[in-house]
Amino acid sequence: MSFSGKYQLETHDNFEPFMKAIGLPDELIQEGKDIKSISEIEETGDHFKVTVTTGTKMLTNSFTIGQETELETLTGEKVNSVVMREGNKLKVSLKGIDSVTELADANTLVNTMTVAGIAYKRISKRI
């Protein structure tokens, strides 16, 4: 299955505790908790471009599976990391945050980010 497409956030669990744990300011947490972000994924072979739009904030990362690249974190920091693919899952670690993005079915994208034992789970549907 291809990850390519646009997905809108349907539900998310543990947003506030996770965002506090990664150091996001309280006002940004309050602003972001009810916004239904849009994720757009372009997959071309092993190359991916992922754009997440949350309100007025846009985060874009491009990477090639298995190659080190600079990725921007949720806090705006830039770190070098390697994204790996295991079947229908993309896995990466960014500064202590483990992220797994899974294509659960043709229309459902599940992203789970874990830091310090706190798992933030986002479920998005293809639009």
Residue pairs with C-beta under 8 A, 6 or more apart in sequence:
1 88
1 103
1 106
2 43
3 41
3 43
3 48
3 90
3 101
3 103
3 109
4 41
4 42
4 43
5 40
5 41
5 126
6 38
6 39
6 40
6 41
6 126
6 127
7 38
7 39
7 40
7 41
7 109
7 124
7 125
7 126
7 127
8 36
8 37
8 38
8 39
8 124
8 125
8 127
9 35
9 36
9 37
9 38
9 39
9 122
9 123
9 124
10 36
10 123
10 124
10 125
11 122
11 123
12 120
12 121
12 122
12 123
13 119
13 120
13 121
14 118
14 119
14 120
14 121
15 29
15 32
15 33
15 120
16 29
16 33
17 118
17 120
18 113
18 115
18 118
18 119
18 120
19 28
19 29
19 32
19 74
19 120
20 26
20 29
21 115
21 116
21 118
22 73
22 74
22 75
22 97
22 115
23 75
24 32
24 74
24 75
31 55
32 54
32 55
35 54
35 55
37 52
37 53
37 54
37 55
37 124
38 52
38 53
38 127
39 50
39 51
39 52
39 109
39 124
40 50
40 51
40 52
40 53
41 48
41 49
41 50
41 109
42 48
42 49
42 50
46 64
46 65
46 66
46 85
47 62
47 63
47 64
47 65
48 62
48 63
48 64
48 65
48 83
48 90
49 60
49 61
49 62
50 60
50 61
50 62
51 58
51 59
51 60
52 58
52 59
52 60
59 72
59 74
60 72
61 69
61 71
61 72
62 69
63 69
63 71
63 83
65 83
65 84
65 85
65 90
66 82
66 83
66 84
66 85
67 82
68 80
68 81
68 82
69 80
69 81
69 82
69 83
70 78
70 79
70 80
71 78
71 79
71 80
71 81
71 83
71 92
71 94
72 78
73 79
73 94
73 95
73 97
74 97
77 95
79 94
79 95
81 92
81 93
81 94
82 92
83 90
83 91
83 92
84 90
84 91
84 92
85 91
88 102
88 103
88 104
89 100
89 101
89 102
89 103
90 99
90 100
90 101
90 102
91 98
91 99
91 100
91 101
92 98
92 99
93 99
96 115
96 116
97 113
97 114
97 115
98 113
98 114
98 115
99 111
99 112
99 113
99 114
100 111
100 112
100 113
101 109
101 110
101 111
102 109
102 110
102 111
102 112
103 109
104 110
106 126
107 125
107 126
108 123
108 124
108 125
108 126
109 123
109 124
109 125
109 126
110 121
110 122
110 123
110 124
111 121
111 122
111 124
112 119
112 120
112 121
112 122
113 119
113 120
113 122
114 120
